[in-house]
Amino acid sequence: MTGIETTIVTALTNNFIGQMIKSGWEGINKNELLNKDVGQLIKEGKYLFLREYTQRYWDRHGMIKVLKMSKPMDLESIYVNVKCLGNLVRDYYDENLENKYRESKQRRFNFRDDGKKDGLLLANQEQYLMVLGDPGMGKSTFLRKVGLEALKGNQGSYQHSLTPVLLELKNFKENEINIQALIEEEFKICGFPNVEKNISNKLEKGELLILLDGLDEVPTANVNNVIEKIKDFVDRHYKNRFILSCRTAARTHLQRFTDIEIVEFDDQQIQSFIEHWFSSELDCKNETAKNCWELLQKEEYKSAKELAHTPLLLTFLCLVYDENQSVPTNRSRLYQDALRILLEQWSAEKRLPNRGLVYENLSIEQEEILLSEIAYQNFVADKLFLEKREIVKQIKDHLKQNLNAPQHLDGEKVLKTIEIEQGILVERARDVYSFSHLTLQEYLTAQYIYDNDLIEEAVKNYVTETRWQEVFLLVAGLMRGKADKLLLAMEKEAHNYLKTPLGQKLVPILQWADEMTKDSVDSPIKPVGRRASAYCHAHAYAYAIVSANDPLIHDLGAVNLTSTCAYVGLCSYNTAYVIARAYGNAYREIFAISIYGSVRLVNLLAQYRIVSKVNFYQLIADLEALKQIIPDDKITKKHHEELADQLFKMWNTAFNLTPELLNLSLDAISEIDKHYFYINRLILDCQKVAVNISPTVWQEIEDRMLRIP
């Protein structure tokens, strides 16, 4: 037995008999014991049957193996306490979900965190408990955990001295269902003695914790029958405690039962799960859990982390990380696998009866096409929360046009089946739905764009909208041929922006940056990176002109500058950060009559050979000479301004910068960043995640980037 199993057996034995009675099995007639009540056996110290039941119960329900696990894992080693809501969100009439989501400024649709309670606490409080939750939220795992805690007796978190028995309702296939006979069969399998007599006694005395798992998994034709049988059984054996699980979408109101809903993991639960998962000696040595968690905190993995709020998909992410010690940069394949887990793999692994969708011709592949159409149409309309009647209409129209479905097809039943069986569409409030994860809607939107060759149209209409950023990255990852078409379409939009009135003001700045950097020799930074760095110089100068002595605006300019200087990341992120901050600090220190920032920046520019038309030696000499005439003590405001103006002119004369070249307001600089430079940054990001790009095409794009076409 494992350590935890030994603990359970010891705890259970202590719980029932108080102390170990030395009289054992030896010399006792087995048949005689089989005819005795189990309670009498325990009083006499004959606890071996109880030990056997515990061992077999643990073997059946104490291990977990899902998805692509190579071997089962101890459930308790990875279990994280679930949190539940008593007042179900889906009971509300809420017309403002879209606005509330926007105000929350997060990617999670389940942004309600108030009123959550520990699941085991509620299991202790309620005699009849209905545990609801979406697919993959851990309902079955929770029921098994409660059973294992009951086996531990006084040493467990379950406070009632009851013997647990777990029944999987997916096996309730026959019209004639005898729940007591099924309980007895479960006890027989687990080695319990004299079952018929003992179970009748236990039911009569209320000594059982009866766990009924998966009401939604009962074959459709038998659901009503099973519900009635459960009601009758609970009424007949009301002294016992019952916990029933069901997917929220298939929720059935049972009079005696208190409904609670398992909510998605929060960050603390995600981190705890990862720490439990990667707890081996080797993982601890390599800090695998810490590395996995830190990776999910990075901006580029925020969409992947969103999946982690669902325990099943978090398990999937841990398996992926365990195999690769990373999460793929190209997230399209990752999300495709996550979608397929919800569409088909989860039900297949649970061996659910093949109920199929209401419309029999709707295969998994066709369903994915249907969902991608719903995702795209609503994403285009900037709608994340969808009216039920609208989805039903989209379902009926799609099935009629693509599968020749009859006009009278019940689209509402198709929607309900998708919700119950896969949980990809979820009812958030009365008759208001959303996709279970924004990530899945983004992925399906990208899939629709790719499948229907809408790349140029999508780029033209939405390339500068930040909410589409993840969609375009996913499109780049989906293009198994070449992503050239996507990148060229984005480049075209960047060039078109230069034809706008504001874009025309940017043209001379780009020409200046190109001229200042084109003759640099042996620089470790690519030409486009040098052009970006030179633009950062102009960017900082523009902020210096319009912000004057306002330190707050100047700090804002330094922050924006760091973002713009991301182009220098074509050589190194650290280099980009250092140079960007150096530009900001140099111009800020000008107003403080300090040349230290200027000298640091000049040295950096010389070190990386970014610009070629500046005499750095002469500039440093002039700066040092100016430093000698700066007084150490306090000076008048007028003298201060004169020295700052002198330093400012010296610096910009060396770089051939004039106020006329950069006659831009703060708003204009911000708009240019949000359009022209945003598109170019998106091109770079898409290139990084694309599976296949023509080297020639990419080289041509890079050569043209940040230049006048």
C-alpha positions in Angstrom: 0.0 0.0 0.0 1.1 3.6 -0.6 1.7 6.0 2.2 -1.7 7.7 1.8 -3.5 4.4 1.6 -1.9 3.3 4.9 -3.0 6.6 6.4 -6.6 6.1 5.3 -6.7 2.5 6.6 -5.1 3.5 10.0 -7.4 6.5 10.3 -10.5 4.5 9.5 -9.6 1.7 11.9 -8.9 4.2 14.7 -12.1 6.0 13.9 -14.3 2.9 14.4 -12.6 0.9 17.1 -10.7 3.6 19.1 -7.7 1.3 19.5 -6.2 -1.7 17.9 -7.5 -4.9 19.5 -4.8 -7.5 19.5 -7.0 -10.4 18.7 -6.6 -11.0 14.9 -7.6 -13.2 12.1 -5.7 -16.3 13.1 -7.8 -19.1 14.4 -11.1 -17.5 13.5 -13.6 -19.3 11.2 -14.0 -17.2 8.1 -17.5 -18.4 7.4 -18.5 -17.5 10.9 -17.2 -14.0 10.3 -19.0 -13.6 7.0 -22.3 -14.1 8.7 -21.7 -11.4 11.3 -22.6 -7.7 11.0 -19.5 -5.7 10.0 -20.0 -3.4 13.0 -19.6 -6.4 15.3 -16.5 -7.5 13.3 -15.0 -4.1 14.0 -15.9 -4.2 17.7 -14.2 -7.6 17.9 -11.1 -6.2 16.1 -11.7 -8.2 12.9 -11.0 -5.2 10.7 -9.4 -7.0 7.8 -12.5 -6.8 5.6 -12.6 -3.1 6.3 -9.0 -2.8 5.3 -9.7 -4.7 2.1 -12.6 -2.5 1.3 -10.5 0.6 1.8 -7.7 -0.8 -0.4 -10.1 -1.7 -3.2 -12.0 1.6 -3.0 -8.7 3.4 -3.3 -7.7 1.3 -6.3 -11.0 2.1 -8.0 -11.4 5.8 -7.2 -8.1 7.1 -5.7 -6.1 7.2 -8.9 -6.5 9.5 -12.0 -5.5 8.9 -15.6 -6.8 11.3 -18.2 -5.9 12.6 -21.7 -2.4 11.4 -22.6 -1.0 10.5 -19.2 1.4 7.7 -19.5 0.5 6.3 -16.1 -2.1 7.0 -13.5 -1.4 9.6 -10.8 -2.4 9.5 -7.1 -5.5 11.8 -7.0 -4.5 13.3 -3.7 -1.0 14.2 -4.9 -2.4 16.7 -7.5 -5.8 17.6 -5.9 -6.5 21.3 -5.3 -9.5 22.3 -3.2 -12.3 23.4 -5.4 -14.3 26.6 -4.8 -18.1 26.8 -5.3 -20.9 29.3 -5.7 -24.2 28.8 -4.1 -26.1 31.5 -6.1 -25.7 30.3 -9.7 -24.8 33.1 -12.1 -27.0 31.5 -14.8 -30.1 32.3 -12.7 -29.7 36.0 -13.2 -31.3 38.2 -15.8 -28.3 40.4 -16.7 -28.3 42.7 -19.7 -25.0 44.3 -18.9 -22.6 41.3 -19.1 -20.7 42.8 -22.1 -20.1 46.1 -20.3 -19.2 44.3 -17.1 -16.7 42.2 -18.9 -15.1 45.2 -20.6 -14.8 47.0 -17.2 -13.2 44.0 -15.6 -10.2 44.4 -18.0 -9.4 40.7 -18.0 -9.7 37.9 -20.5 -11.8 35.6 -18.2 -15.6 35.5 -18.8 -16.1 34.3 -15.2 -15.2 37.5 -13.6 -17.4 37.1 -10.6 -15.3 36.1 -7.5 -17.6 37.1 -4.6 -19.3 34.5 -2.4 -17.0 31.5 -3.3 -16.7 28.8 -0.6 -14.5 25.7 -0.2 -16.2 22.7 -1.7 -15.4 20.3 1.2 -16.9 22.8 3.6 -20.2 22.7 1.7 -20.0 18.9 1.5 -19.8 18.8 5.3 -22.7 21.3 5.7 -25.3 19.8 3.3 -26.8 16.4 3.7 -28.1 16.5 0.1 -25.7 18.2 -2.3 -26.0 18.7 -6.1 -22.6 19.6 -7.5 -22.8 21.4 -10.8 -20.1 22.6 -13.2 -19.0 22.9 -16.8 -17.2 20.1 -18.6 -13.6 19.6 -17.2 -14.2 21.6 -14.0 -13.4 18.6 -11.8 -16.9 17.4 -10.6 -16.0 13.7 -10.7 -12.6 14.4 -9.1 -14.4 16.3 -6.3 -16.8 13.4 -5.5 -13.8 11.0 -5.4 -12.0 13.3 -3.1 -14.9 13.6 -0.7 -15.1 9.7 -0.6 -11.4 9.4 0.2 -11.7 12.0 2.9 -14.6 10.0 4.4 -12.4 6.9 4.5 -9.8 8.8 6.6 -12.3 9.2 9.5 -11.2 11.6 12.1 -8.0 12.4 10.2 -9.9 13.5 7.1 -11.6 16.7 6.1 -15.0 15.0 5.9 -16.6 15.3 9.3 -19.2 12.5 9.2 -18.4 8.9 10.1 -19.9 7.3 7.0 -18.8 4.6 4.6 -18.6 6.0 1.0 -19.8 4.3 -2.1 -19.5 5.8 -5.6 -21.8 5.0 -8.5 -21.2 6.2 -12.1 -24.6 7.1 -13.5 -23.4 6.6 -17.1 -23.9 2.9 -16.4 -27.6 3.4 -15.7 -28.7 2.2 -19.1 -31.6 -0.2 -18.3 -35.2 0.8 -17.7 -35.3 -1.2 -14.5 -32.8 0.4 -12.1 -32.3 -1.0 -8.6 -30.0 1.5 -6.9 -29.6 -0.6 -3.8 -28.5 -3.6 -5.9 -26.0 -1.4 -7.6 -24.6 -0.2 -4.3 -24.4 -3.8 -3.1 -22.5 -4.7 -6.3 -20.0 -1.9 -5.7 -19.4 -3.2 -2.1 -19.0 -6.7 -3.4 -16.4 -5.5 -5.9 -14.6 -3.8 -3.1 -14.5 -6.9 -0.9 -17.1 -6.0 1.7 -18.6 -9.1 3.6 -22.2 -10.3 3.8 -23.2 -7.4 1.6 -27.0 -7.8 1.3 -27.6 -7.8 5.1 -24.9 -5.2 5.9 -26.0 -2.7 3.2 -29.6 -2.9 4.2 -28.6 -2.2 7.8 -26.4 0.7 6.8 -29.0 2.3 4.6 -31.6 2.0 7.4 -29.3 3.5 10.0 -28.0 6.3 7.6 -24.4 5.1 7.7 -23.6 5.6 3.9 -22.2 8.5 1.9 -23.7 7.9 -1.5 -21.8 9.6 -4.4 -23.7 9.6 -7.7 -21.5 10.9 -10.4 -22.5 12.3 -13.8 -26.3 12.7 -14.1 -25.7 14.4 -17.4 -23.9 11.2 -18.6 -27.0 9.1 -18.4 -28.2 8.0 -21.8 -30.7 10.6 -23.0 -33.6 8.2 -23.4 -33.3 7.1 -19.7 -32.7 10.4 -18.0 -36.2 11.0 -16.7 -36.4 7.5 -15.4 -33.1 7.7 -13.6 -34.1 11.0 -12.0 -37.3 9.5 -10.6 -35.4 6.5 -9.3 -33.0 8.7 -7.5 -35.7 10.8 -6.0 -37.5 7.7 -4.7 -34.3 6.2 -3.4 -33.3 9.4 -1.5 -36.8 9.7 0.0 -36.7 6.1 1.1 -33.2 6.3 2.6 -33.3 9.9 3.8 -31.0 9.3 6.8 -27.9 8.9 4.5 -25.9 11.6 2.9 -26.0 12.1 -0.9 -23.8 14.0 -3.3 -24.9 14.1 -6.9 -22.9 15.7 -9.8 -24.1 17.1 -13.1 -23.0 19.5 -15.8 -24.6 22.9 -15.2 -26.3 23.0 -18.6 -28.1 19.7 -17.8 -29.2 20.9 -14.3 -32.2 19.2 -12.8 -34.0 20.6 -9.8 -34.2 17.9 -7.1 -36.3 19.1 -4.1 -34.1 17.9 -1.3 -30.8 18.9 -2.9 -28.8 22.1 -2.4 -27.3 23.3 -5.7 -23.7 24.5 -5.8 -21.5 25.2 -8.8 -17.8 24.5 -9.1 -16.1 27.7 -10.4 -13.0 27.9 -12.5 -9.6 27.9 -10.9 -8.1 31.3 -9.8 -4.4 32.0 -10.0 -3.7 30.6 -6.6 -5.3 27.3 -7.5 -3.5 27.2 -10.8 -0.1 27.7 -9.2 -0.9 25.1 -6.5 -2.0 22.5 -9.1 1.3 23.1 -11.0 3.3 22.7 -7.9 1.5 19.5 -7.0 1.9 18.2 -10.6 5.7 18.9 -10.8 6.6 17.7 -7.3 9.0 14.8 -8.1 12.6 15.0 -6.8 13.9 15.8 -10.3 11.2 18.5 -10.8 12.0 20.1 -7.5 15.7 20.1 -8.3 15.1 21.7 -11.7 12.4 24.1 -10.3 10.0 22.9 -13.1 6.9 24.1 -11.3 8.3 27.6 -10.8 9.5 27.8 -14.4 6.1 26.6 -15.7 4.2 29.1 -13.6 6.5 32.0 -14.5 6.1 31.2 -18.2 2.3 31.5 -18.0 2.7 34.9 -16.4 4.4 36.3 -19.6 2.4 38.6 -21.8 2.8 36.3 -24.9 1.2 33.4 -23.0 -1.7 35.2 -21.4 -4.1 33.4 -23.8 -2.7 30.0 -22.9 -3.0 30.8 -19.3 -6.7 31.5 -19.8 -7.2 27.8 -20.6 -5.5 26.9 -17.2 -8.6 28.2 -15.3 -10.3 25.0 -16.4 -8.8 22.0 -14.5 -9.0 19.6 -17.4 -7.2 22.0 -19.8 -4.7 22.9 -17.0 -3.9 19.2 -16.9 -3.4 19.3 -20.7 -1.1 22.3 -20.4 1.0 20.5 -17.7 1.3 17.4 -19.9 2.5 19.7 -22.8 5.0 21.5 -20.5 6.1 18.2 -19.0 6.9 16.9 -22.5 8.6 20.0 -23.9 9.6 22.0 -20.8 7.8 24.9 -22.6 4.5 25.9 -24.1 4.7 26.3 -28.0 5.2 29.8 -29.2 2.9 28.9 -32.1 -0.3 28.5 -30.1 -2.6 27.5 -32.9 -1.8 23.8 -32.5 -2.1 24.1 -28.8 -5.6 25.6 -29.0 -6.6 23.1 -31.7 -5.8 20.3 -29.3 -7.6 22.0 -26.4 -10.7 22.4 -28.7 -10.6 18.8 -29.7 -10.4 17.7 -26.1 -13.7 19.4 -25.4 -15.3 18.3 -28.7 -14.5 14.7 -28.6 -11.6 13.3 -26.6 -13.0 13.9 -23.1 -16.3 12.1 -23.8 -14.4 9.3 -25.5 -12.1 8.8 -22.5 -15.0 8.7 -20.1 -16.6 6.1 -22.4 -19.9 8.0 -22.6 -22.7 6.4 -24.6 -22.6 7.6 -28.2 -25.6 9.9 -28.0 -24.6 12.1 -30.9 -26.0 15.5 -31.6 -29.7 16.1 -32.3 -28.9 16.5 -36.1 -27.2 13.2 -37.0 -25.3 14.6 -40.0 -23.4 17.1 -37.8 -20.0 15.4 -37.5 -17.2 16.7 -35.2 -15.5 18.3 -38.2 -18.7 20.0 -39.3 -19.5 21.1 -35.8 -16.1 22.8 -35.6 -16.9 24.6 -38.9 -20.3 25.7 -37.4 -18.6 27.0 -34.2 -16.0 28.9 -36.2 -18.7 30.6 -38.2 -20.5 31.6 -35.0 -17.2 32.8 -33.4 -16.2 34.9 -36.5 -19.6 36.6 -37.1 -19.8 37.7 -33.5 -16.2 38.7 -33.1 -16.6 40.9 -36.2 -19.6 42.4 -34.5 -17.5 42.9 -31.3 -19.9 40.7 -29.4 -18.6 38.2 -26.8 -21.9 37.6 -25.1 -24.5 36.3 -27.5 -28.3 36.2 -27.4 -29.7 32.6 -27.5 -32.1 33.4 -30.3 -29.2 34.7 -32.5 -27.1 31.6 -31.9 -30.1 29.4 -32.7 -30.7 31.2 -35.9 -27.0 30.9 -36.9 -27.2 27.2 -36.2 -30.3 26.6 -38.3 -29.0 28.8 -41.2 -25.7 27.0 -41.2 -27.1 23.4 -41.1 -29.7 24.3 -43.8 -27.1 25.8 -46.1 -24.3 23.3 -45.6 -26.0 20.0 -44.6 -29.4 20.5 -46.2 -31.1 20.3 -42.8 -34.9 20.5 -42.8 -36.4 23.9 -42.1 -38.1 22.7 -38.9 -34.9 21.5 -37.3 -34.8 22.4 -33.6 -31.7 24.7 -33.4 -32.3 25.2 -29.7 -31.8 21.5 -29.0 -28.6 21.5 -31.1 -27.3 24.4 -29.0 -28.3 22.7 -25.7 -26.5 19.5 -26.8 -23.3 21.4 -27.6 -23.5 23.1 -24.3 -24.1 19.9 -22.2 -21.8 17.6 -24.0 -18.8 19.9 -24.7 -19.2 23.1 -22.8 -17.8 25.2 -25.6 -20.8 27.5 -25.5 -21.9 28.4 -22.0 -25.0 30.1 -20.7 -23.7 33.0 -18.6 -27.1 34.5 -17.7 -30.7 33.7 -18.7 -30.6 33.1 -22.5 -27.2 34.8 -22.8 -24.2 32.7 -24.0 -20.5 33.1 -24.6 -17.7 30.8 -25.6 -16.2 29.0 -22.6 -12.9 30.8 -23.2 -12.1 33.9 -25.2 -9.1 32.0 -26.4 -11.4 29.5 -28.1 -13.5 32.2 -29.8 -10.3 33.8 -31.0 -8.9 30.5 -32.3 -12.2 29.6 -34.1 -12.3 33.1 -35.6 -8.8 32.7 -36.9 -9.8 29.2 -38.3 -12.8 30.8 -40.1 -10.6 33.5 -41.7 -8.1 30.9 -42.9 -10.6 28.4 -44.1 -12.6 31.0 -46.1 -9.6 33.0 -47.4 -10.6 36.2 -45.7 -7.0 37.2 -44.8 -6.8 40.4 -46.8 -10.3 41.5 -45.8 -9.6 40.9 -42.1 -6.2 42.8 -42.3 -7.7 45.7 -44.1 -10.6 46.1 -41.6 -9.1 45.1 -38.3 -5.3 45.1 -38.3 -4.9 48.1 -35.9 -7.6 46.9 -33.5 -5.8 45.5 -30.5 -8.6 43.0 -29.7 -7.7 41.3 -33.0 -4.0 40.9 -32.2 -4.3 37.3 -30.9 -6.5 36.4 -33.9 -3.9 37.5 -36.4 -1.1 35.6 -34.5 -3.3 32.5 -34.6 -3.9 33.0 -38.4 -0.1 33.1 -38.9 0.2 29.9 -37.0 -2.6 28.2 -39.0 -1.1 28.9 -42.4 0.6 25.6 -43.1 1.5 26.7 -46.6 3.2 30.1 -46.3 2.2 33.1 -44.2 3.6 35.4 -46.9 0.1 36.6 -47.9 -0.7 37.7 -44.3 2.5 39.6 -43.8 2.4 41.3 -47.2 -1.2 42.4 -46.5 -0.1 43.9 -43.2 2.8 45.6 -44.9 0.5 47.1 -47.4 -1.7 48.6 -44.7 1.4 50.1 -43.0 2.4 51.7 -46.3 -1.2 53.0 -46.8 -1.0 54.7 -43.5 1.9 56.8 -44.7 -0.5 58.3 -47.3 -2.8 59.7 -44.6 -2.4 63.3 -43.4 -0.8 62.2 -40.1 1.2 59.5 -41.9 2.6 62.2 -44.2 4.1 64.0 -41.2 5.9 60.7 -40.4 7.5 60.4 -43.8 10.4 62.9 -43.3 11.2 61.3 -39.9 11.5 57.9 -41.5 13.7 59.3 -44.2 15.9 60.9 -41.6 16.2 57.6 -39.7 17.1 55.7 -42.9 19.7 58.3 -43.9 21.3 58.3 -40.4 21.7 54.5 -40.2 22.2 53.2 -43.8 26.0 53.5 -43.8 26.6 51.8 -40.4 29.3 49.1 -40.7 29.7 45.9 -38.7 26.8 46.7 -36.4 25.4 43.7 -34.4 21.9 45.1 -35.0 20.1 44.5 -38.3 19.3 47.6 -40.5 15.6 47.6 -39.5 16.7 47.5 -35.9 19.0 50.5 -36.4 16.2 52.4 -38.2 13.9 51.7 -35.3 16.6 52.9 -32.8 17.1 56.1 -34.8 13.3 56.7 -34.8 13.4 56.2 -31.0 15.9 59.1 -30.9 13.4 61.3 -32.9 10.6 60.0 -30.7 12.4 61.1 -27.6 13.2 64.4 -29.1 9.6 65.1 -30.0 8.5 64.3 -26.5 11.2 66.7 -25.2 9.9 69.5 -27.4 6.3 69.2 -26.4 6.7 68.2 -22.7 9.2 71.0 -21.9 9.9 70.7 -18.1 6.9 68.5 -17.3 8.4 65.3 -15.7 5.2 63.4 -15.8 4.8 63.7 -19.5 8.5 63.0 -19.9 8.1 59.8 -18.0 5.2 58.8 -20.2 7.4 59.4 -23.2 10.1 57.1 -21.8 7.5 54.4 -21.3 6.2 54.7 -24.9 9.8 54.9 -26.1 10.6 51.5 -24.6 7.7 50.0 -26.5 8.6 51.6 -29.8 12.2 50.5 -29.4 11.1 46.8 -29.4 12.3 46.7 -33.0 15.8 46.7 -31.7 14.8 43.3 -30.3 15.8 42.0 -33.7 19.2 41.7 -32.0 18.3 41.4 -28.3 15.5 42.4 -25.9 18.0 43.6 -23.3 19.6 45.8 -25.9 16.3 47.2 -26.8 15.4 48.0 -23.2 18.8 49.6 -22.5 18.8 51.8 -25.5 15.2 52.9 -25.1 15.8 53.9 -21.5 19.0 55.7 -22.5 17.2 57.9 -25.0 14.5 58.8 -22.5 17.0 59.5 -19.7 19.3 61.6 -22.0 16.5 64.0 -22.9 15.2 64.2 -19.4 18.6 65.0 -18.0 19.0 67.8 -20.4 16.4 69.7 -18.5 18.2 68.9 -15.2 21.4 70.4 -16.7 23.2 67.0 -16.5 25.2 65.5 -19.3 25.6 62.1 -17.7 22.6 60.7 -19.6 23.8 62.1 -22.9 27.3 60.6 -22.5 25.8 57.2 -21.6 23.6 57.3 -24.7 26.5 58.4 -27.0 28.6 55.5 -25.7 25.8 53.0 -26.4 25.2 54.4 -29.9 28.9 54.1 -30.6 29.2 50.6 -29.1 26.4 49.2 -31.2 27.3 51.3 -34.3 23.7 52.3 -34.8 24.1 55.7 -36.6 26.9 56.5 -39.0 26.7 60.3 -39.6 27.5 61.5 -36.1 31.0 62.4 -34.9 30.8 60.8 -31.5 34.3 61.9 -30.4 33.6 65.5 -31.1 30.1 65.3 -29.4 31.6 63.8 -26.2 34.3 66.4 -26.2 31.7 69.2 -26.6 29.6 67.7 -23.8 32.5 67.4 -21.5 33.5 71.1 -22.2 29.9 72.2 -21.4 30.1 70.2 -18.2 32.9 72.4 -17.0 30.9 75.6 -17.1 27.8 74.1 -15.3 27.9 75.6 -11.8 27.7 73.3 -8.8 25.6 75.6 -6.7 22.1 77.0 -7.2 21.5 79.2 -10.3 18.7 81.4 -11.5 15.9 80.0 -13.4 16.9 82.1 -16.5 20.5 80.8 -16.4 19.2 77.2 -15.9 17.0 77.6 -19.1 19.9 79.0 -21.1 22.2 76.1 -20.2 19.5 73.6 -20.9 18.8 75.2 -24.3 22.6 75.2 -25.1 22.8 71.5 -24.2 19.7 70.7 -26.2 21.0 72.5 -29.3 24.4 70.9 -29.1 22.9 67.4 -28.9 20.5 67.8 -31.8 22.9 69.6 -34.0 25.1 66.6 -33.9 22.1 64.4 -35.0 20.8 66.9 -37.6 17.4 67.1 -35.8 15.3 70.3 -36.0 12.0 71.3 -34.4 10.5 71.6 -37.9 11.2 67.9 -38.6 9.3 66.8 -35.5 6.5 69.3 -35.3 4.1 66.8 -33.7 1.7 66.9 -30.8 1.6 64.3 -28.1 -1.7 63.1 -29.6 -0.1 62.8 -33.0 2.8 60.8 -31.7 0.4 58.5 -29.9 -1.8 58.0 -33.0 1.3 57.2 -35.1 2.4 54.6 -32.5 -1.1 53.0 -32.5 -1.2 52.7 -36.2 2.0 52.6 -38.2 4.3 51.2 -35.6 1.6 48.8 -34.1 1.2 47.2 -37.6 5.0 46.8 -38.0 5.3 45.3 -34.5 2.5 42.9 -35.4 4.3 41.9 -38.6 7.3 41.0 -36.5 5.2 39.0 -34.0 3.4 37.1 -36.7 6.7 36.2 -38.4 8.0 34.7 -35.1 5.0 32.3 -34.7 4.4 31.5 -38.4 5.1 27.9 -39.3 6.3 28.6 -42.9 7.4 31.9 -44.5 9.4 32.3 -47.8 12.9 33.4 -46.7 13.1 35.6 -49.8 9.7 37.3 -49.1 10.6 37.9 -45.5 14.0 39.4 -46.3 12.3 41.8 -48.7 9.7 42.8 -46.1 12.4 43.4 -43.5 14.4 45.5 -46.0 11.4 47.7 -46.6 10.3 48.0 -43.0 10.3 51.5 -41.5 11.3 52.9 -44.9 9.3 54.9 -47.5 8.0 52.5 -50.2 
